[in-house]
Amino acid sequence: MNFRKLIFAALCCTFIGGAIAQSENLSDGRSGRIEFQSANVPDMWQFARKNTSNTTQQTVWGDLLMPKKVDGKVPALVIMHGSAGVEPWAYDLWAAKLNPAGVAVFVVDSYKPRGVSETNTNQLGDQVTMPSQTADALNALRVLATHPKIDSNRIYVIGMSRGGNPAFYAAWPMYQAAVNTNGAKFAGHIPMYPGMCNIRYRADYAEKASAPIFFALPDREREDYQDVSICQRYAKELADAGNTVTTKEYKGAYHAWDGGGRRFRYEQAHSAKPCDLELQMTTVAGSGLGKNARDLKKNQELKNYDEWHAAVRGCMAHVRAAVGGDAAQSDAVVADVLKFMGVQ
């Protein structure tokens, strides 16, 4: 029986009686499936400006997997999934490797609670927006910080593909301010083959990231979803501005290289790789699109919401995207994440 099946069996035992554990406070030390409150947020502007008039509450859940031997308090890693939803390697690779290293893992599901199976073919839909997933990550932090066996000062977040968006945006005070985490902050952020490099809702013109950021990037010659060179350029800009930002390009690795032995192509994957758009977000209500919105490839200023949205729709493309597992580079990124967390 593989690790994911063992975890599933344990969770089934937790659910005997027909009820899933639901709590905003984990002071009883529970693990297994945890429901918690988050939000549906229409767009990044309303999130940054704390405009809740169009925001609705949303119950989401995650699977909390604790190390078998807990001596004192342990660090934790929140996992934010990509466009295909929670996939097996969250359990079979990440939990299987990190739990024995003494790290708790919280696998958050942003899709099934909202009735969504995937967004791979349409990244611009409104069923699960980027700020909604960012709210999920921050609310997961809030809940985990109440667990008596988890060190609230050593909770990290990793996001794969589209999940790299919340893993990255949760680093910035502008977006943190929208969610009351009761003072908890992530100790570090790991966008892994992320989906946020080519269309950037920047929050760095007046503030710094609250914790280090580590970009784990695939081979630029094998990545069909994002332009790795643009990710590295963006990371350098942030680092040059005084943020603690590092990158590593895993040579030979495809998108989703931690996905076991599979190797295939997504037909009609919705990719932002042709784009190079950015703006600096603002927090003041009624301040419009933001500052310095531009299409860098066209060297064109974007003056309003209509021009921004038209540029986003115009540059994104449906492509035949390669995805592939790489056992050696999977082991490498796990080791690098543990090192980033100060575990090894």
C-alpha positions as CSV (number, residue, x, y, z in Angstrom):
1,M,0.0,0.0,0.0
2,N,1.5,3.4,-1.0
3,F,1.7,6.4,1.3
4,R,-1.3,8.1,0.0
5,K,-3.5,5.0,0.5
6,L,-2.2,4.8,4.1
7,I,-3.2,8.4,4.7
8,F,-6.6,7.9,3.1
9,A,-7.2,4.9,5.4
10,A,-6.3,7.0,8.4
11,L,-8.6,9.8,7.3
12,C,-11.4,7.3,6.8
13,C,-11.1,6.3,10.4
14,T,-11.3,9.9,11.4
15,F,-14.6,10.3,9.5
16,I,-16.4,7.4,11.1
17,G,-19.8,8.7,12.2
18,G,-20.2,10.7,9.0
19,A,-18.7,14.0,10.3
20,I,-15.6,15.7,9.0
21,A,-13.7,17.6,11.8
22,Q,-14.5,21.3,11.4
23,S,-12.8,23.8,13.7
24,E,-11.1,27.2,13.5
25,N,-9.0,26.1,16.5
26,L,-6.7,23.1,16.5
27,S,-5.8,23.3,20.2
28,D,-7.0,19.7,20.7
29,G,-4.1,18.6,18.5
30,R,-6.2,16.9,15.8
31,S,-4.9,15.9,12.4
32,G,-6.6,14.4,9.3
33,R,-9.2,16.5,7.4
34,I,-9.7,20.0,8.7
35,E,-12.4,22.3,7.4
36,F,-11.9,26.1,7.8
37,Q,-13.4,29.3,6.6
38,S,-11.9,31.3,3.7
39,A,-13.4,33.5,1.1
40,N,-14.4,33.9,-2.6
41,V,-12.8,37.2,-3.8
42,P,-13.6,38.5,-7.3
43,D,-10.3,40.0,-8.2
44,M,-6.8,41.2,-7.0
45,W,-7.9,44.8,-6.8
46,Q,-10.7,44.2,-4.3
47,F,-8.4,41.9,-2.3
48,A,-5.6,44.4,-2.1
49,R,-8.0,47.2,-1.2
50,K,-9.9,45.1,1.4
51,N,-13.1,45.7,-0.4
52,T,-15.4,42.9,0.9
53,S,-18.7,44.1,-0.6
54,N,-18.4,41.4,-3.3
55,T,-16.6,38.8,-1.2
56,T,-18.5,35.7,0.1
57,Q,-17.5,33.3,2.8
58,Q,-16.3,29.8,1.6
59,T,-15.6,26.7,3.6
60,V,-12.5,24.9,2.3
61,W,-10.6,21.9,3.7
62,G,-7.1,20.5,3.9
63,D,-5.5,17.2,5.1
64,L,-3.1,17.7,8.0
65,L,-0.5,15.0,8.1
66,M,1.7,14.9,11.2
67,P,5.0,13.2,11.7
68,K,4.6,9.9,13.6
69,K,7.1,11.0,16.2
70,V,6.5,14.5,17.5
71,D,9.0,15.7,20.1
72,G,8.1,19.3,21.0
73,K,6.8,21.5,18.2
74,V,7.5,20.8,14.5
75,P,7.7,23.0,11.4
76,A,4.9,22.7,8.9
77,L,4.5,23.1,5.1
78,V,1.2,24.3,3.5
79,I,0.8,22.8,0.0
80,M,-1.2,24.8,-2.5
81,H,-2.2,22.8,-5.6
82,G,-2.1,23.6,-9.2
83,S,-4.7,23.7,-12.0
84,A,-5.5,20.0,-11.9
85,G,-6.5,20.2,-8.2
86,V,-4.9,18.1,-5.4
87,E,-2.8,15.4,-7.0
88,P,-1.4,12.2,-5.6
89,W,2.2,13.4,-5.2
90,A,1.1,15.8,-2.5
91,Y,0.9,12.7,-0.4
92,D,3.1,10.2,-2.2
93,L,6.1,12.5,-2.5
94,W,5.8,15.5,-0.3
95,A,4.1,14.1,2.8
96,A,6.0,10.8,2.4
97,K,9.4,12.6,2.4
98,L,8.6,15.5,4.8
99,N,6.8,13.6,7.6
100,P,9.8,11.3,8.4
101,A,12.0,14.5,8.4
102,G,9.8,15.9,11.2
103,V,7.7,18.3,9.2
104,A,3.9,18.5,9.3
105,V,2.2,18.8,5.9
106,F,-1.2,20.5,5.3
107,V,-2.6,19.8,1.8
108,V,-5.2,22.5,1.0
109,D,-7.9,21.8,-1.5
110,S,-9.2,25.0,-3.1
111,Y,-11.2,23.3,-5.9
112,K,-13.4,20.5,-4.6
113,P,-15.1,22.6,-1.9
114,R,-16.0,25.1,-4.6
115,G,-17.3,22.4,-7.0
116,V,-14.4,22.8,-9.4
117,S,-12.3,19.9,-10.8
118,E,-9.7,21.7,-12.8
119,T,-8.8,25.1,-14.4
120,N,-6.1,23.9,-16.7
121,T,-8.0,24.8,-19.9
122,N,-9.3,28.2,-18.5
123,Q,-7.2,30.1,-16.1
124,L,-9.4,33.2,-16.3
125,G,-12.6,31.8,-14.9
126,D,-14.2,33.3,-11.8
127,Q,-14.9,30.0,-9.9
128,V,-11.6,30.0,-8.1
129,T,-9.7,33.3,-8.5
130,M,-6.0,34.0,-7.5
131,P,-7.0,36.1,-4.5
132,S,-9.4,33.3,-3.4
133,Q,-6.5,30.8,-3.4
134,T,-4.3,33.4,-1.6
135,A,-7.1,33.8,1.0
136,D,-7.1,30.0,1.4
137,A,-3.3,29.9,2.0
138,L,-3.5,32.7,4.6
139,N,-6.5,31.1,6.4
140,A,-4.7,27.8,6.4
141,L,-1.8,29.6,8.2
142,R,-4.2,31.1,10.7
143,V,-5.7,27.7,11.6
144,L,-2.3,25.8,11.7
145,A,-0.9,28.4,14.0
146,T,-3.3,27.2,16.7
147,H,-2.0,23.6,16.7
148,P,-0.1,22.8,19.9
149,K,2.4,20.5,18.1
150,I,3.2,23.0,15.3
151,D,5.7,25.8,15.7
152,S,3.7,28.8,14.6
153,N,6.9,30.7,13.7
154,R,8.0,27.9,11.3
155,I,5.0,27.5,8.9
156,Y,6.0,27.6,5.3
157,V,4.0,27.6,2.1
158,I,4.7,25.9,-1.2
159,G,2.6,26.2,-4.3
160,M,2.9,24.2,-7.5
161,S,2.0,25.8,-10.9
162,R,-1.2,27.9,-10.3
163,G,-0.6,27.2,-6.6
164,G,2.6,29.2,-7.0
165,N,0.4,32.3,-7.1
166,P,-0.9,32.1,-3.5
167,A,2.5,30.9,-2.3
168,F,4.0,34.1,-3.8
169,Y,1.4,36.7,-3.1
170,A,1.0,35.6,0.5
171,A,4.5,37.0,1.1
172,W,3.4,40.6,0.6
173,P,1.9,42.8,3.4
174,M,-0.6,44.4,0.9
175,Y,-2.3,41.0,0.3
176,Q,-1.8,39.7,3.9
177,A,-3.8,42.7,5.2
178,A,-7.0,41.3,3.6
179,V,-7.0,38.2,6.0
180,N,-6.9,38.3,9.7
181,T,-4.3,35.6,10.6
182,N,-4.2,36.7,14.3
183,G,-0.6,37.8,13.7
184,A,0.7,34.6,12.2
185,K,3.0,35.0,9.2
186,F,4.6,32.4,6.9
187,A,8.3,31.8,7.6
188,G,9.0,31.3,3.9
189,H,7.4,31.1,0.4
190,I,8.2,28.6,-2.3
191,P,6.6,29.2,-5.7
192,M,7.4,25.9,-7.6
193,Y,7.1,26.0,-11.4
194,P,4.8,28.9,-10.6
195,G,2.1,30.5,-12.7
196,M,2.6,34.2,-11.7
197,C,5.8,35.3,-13.5
198,N,4.4,36.4,-16.8
199,I,1.4,38.4,-15.5
200,R,2.5,40.3,-12.3
201,Y,0.3,42.0,-9.8
202,R,3.2,43.6,-8.0
203,A,3.1,44.8,-4.4
204,D,6.7,45.7,-3.9
205,Y,6.9,49.5,-4.8
206,A,6.5,50.6,-1.1
207,E,7.1,47.4,1.0
208,K,9.2,44.3,1.2
209,A,8.2,40.7,1.4
210,S,7.7,39.5,5.0
211,A,9.8,36.3,4.6
212,P,12.3,34.8,2.2
213,I,11.1,33.5,-1.2
214,F,12.5,30.6,-3.1
215,F,11.6,30.1,-6.7
216,A,11.9,26.4,-7.8
217,L,11.9,26.5,-11.6
218,P,11.9,23.9,-14.4
219,D,14.3,23.8,-17.2
220,R,13.6,26.9,-19.4
221,E,13.8,24.7,-22.5
222,R,11.1,22.4,-21.2
223,E,8.6,24.8,-19.6
224,D,5.5,25.5,-21.6
225,Y,3.4,27.4,-19.0
226,Q,5.8,30.2,-18.0
227,D,8.9,31.9,-19.3
228,V,11.6,30.9,-16.8
229,S,13.9,33.7,-17.9
230,I,11.1,36.2,-17.0
231,C,10.7,34.5,-13.6
232,Q,14.5,34.9,-13.0
233,R,14.4,38.5,-14.1
234,Y,11.5,39.2,-11.8
235,A,13.3,37.5,-8.9
236,K,16.4,39.5,-9.5
237,E,14.4,42.8,-9.5
238,L,12.9,41.9,-6.1
239,A,16.3,40.8,-4.7
240,D,17.9,44.0,-6.0
241,A,15.2,46.0,-4.1
242,G,16.2,44.3,-0.8
243,N,14.0,41.3,-0.7
244,T,15.4,37.9,0.2
245,V,14.7,36.1,-3.0
246,T,16.6,33.1,-4.5
247,T,16.0,30.9,-7.6
248,K,17.1,27.5,-8.8
249,E,16.5,26.1,-12.3
250,Y,16.3,22.3,-12.2
251,K,18.0,21.3,-15.4
252,G,16.2,18.7,-17.5
253,A,12.9,19.1,-15.5
254,Y,9.5,19.7,-17.1
255,H,6.6,21.4,-15.6
256,A,5.2,19.3,-12.7
257,W,8.5,17.3,-12.4
258,D,7.5,16.2,-8.9
259,G,4.6,14.2,-10.4
260,G,6.0,10.7,-10.2
261,G,6.9,8.8,-13.3
262,R,4.3,10.2,-15.7
263,R,5.2,12.0,-18.9
264,F,2.5,13.4,-21.2
265,R,1.1,16.6,-22.7
266,Y,-1.9,18.6,-21.7
267,E,-4.0,19.4,-24.8
268,Q,-5.3,23.0,-24.8
269,A,-3.5,24.0,-21.7
270,H,-4.1,27.7,-21.0
271,S,-0.6,29.3,-20.8
272,A,0.7,32.7,-19.9
273,K,4.1,32.1,-21.4
274,P,3.6,34.5,-24.3
275,C,2.8,37.4,-21.9
276,D,5.0,39.9,-20.1
277,L,2.5,42.2,-18.3
278,E,2.9,43.9,-14.9
279,L,1.4,46.7,-12.7
280,Q,2.0,48.0,-9.2
281,M,-1.1,47.4,-7.2
282,T,-2.5,50.2,-4.9
283,T,-4.5,49.9,-1.7
284,V,-6.6,53.0,-2.0
285,A,-10.2,52.5,-2.9
286,G,-11.1,54.1,-6.2
287,S,-7.4,54.4,-7.3
288,G,-8.1,52.7,-10.6
289,L,-5.9,50.1,-12.3
290,G,-2.8,50.9,-10.3
291,K,0.7,52.3,-11.1
292,N,2.9,51.6,-14.1
293,A,0.7,49.1,-15.8
294,R,2.4,48.0,-19.0
295,D,2.9,45.4,-21.6
296,L,6.6,45.0,-21.8
297,K,6.7,42.9,-25.0
298,K,4.8,45.7,-26.8
299,N,6.4,48.5,-24.8
300,Q,2.9,49.8,-24.3
301,E,1.3,51.6,-21.3
302,L,-2.0,50.1,-20.1
303,K,-4.3,52.9,-18.9
304,N,-7.4,51.3,-17.5
305,Y,-9.1,48.0,-16.6
306,D,-10.4,47.4,-20.1
307,E,-6.9,47.7,-21.6
308,W,-5.4,45.5,-18.9
309,H,-8.0,42.7,-19.3
310,A,-7.7,42.9,-23.1
311,A,-4.0,42.5,-22.8
312,V,-4.3,39.5,-20.5
313,R,-6.8,37.8,-22.8
314,G,-4.8,38.7,-25.9
315,C,-1.5,37.3,-24.8
316,M,-2.6,34.1,-23.1
317,A,-2.7,31.1,-25.4
318,H,-3.9,27.5,-25.5
319,V,-0.9,25.2,-26.0
320,R,0.0,21.6,-26.0
321,A,2.0,21.7,-22.8
322,A,4.5,19.1,-21.7
323,V,4.4,17.7,-18.2
324,G,6.7,15.1,-16.8
325,G,8.0,13.5,-13.6
326,D,11.7,13.4,-12.8
327,A,12.7,11.2,-9.8
328,A,16.2,12.6,-9.4
329,Q,15.0,16.2,-9.6
330,S,12.1,15.5,-7.3
331,D,14.5,14.3,-4.7
332,A,16.6,17.4,-5.3
333,V,13.8,19.8,-4.8
334,V,12.6,18.1,-1.6
335,A,16.1,18.4,-0.2
336,D,16.2,22.0,-1.2
337,V,12.9,22.7,0.4
338,L,14.0,21.1,3.6
339,K,17.1,23.1,3.6
340,F,15.1,26.3,2.9
341,M,13.0,25.4,6.0
342,G,16.1,24.9,8.1
343,V,15.4,21.2,8.6
344,Q,18.5,19.8,6.9
